[in-house]
């Protein structure tokens, strides 16, 4: 069982992520948050490039749904992964 929750405080803009998983110490790879940019969570069989490439695209202003579509299109293992994004504007994609 895995699950991810991403949250944004509309009053302050603060972003946060929590995950639950069966894999030990996966939090270091599963959660990525950058203030005023986005929160990103990836689970199942994690692809660490999702965070590197995804956060760079989000930082450049790309919409979360476009980021998810681009990352998944280039990943042969996409059927075995989870990816969730919440940007600083409150837009979500999974």
Secondary structure, 3 states (H helix, E strand, C coil): CCEEEEEECCCCCCEEEEEECCCCCCHHHHEEEECCCEEEEEEECCCCHHHHHHHHHHHCCCCHHHHHHHHHHCCCCHHHEEEEEEECCCCEEC
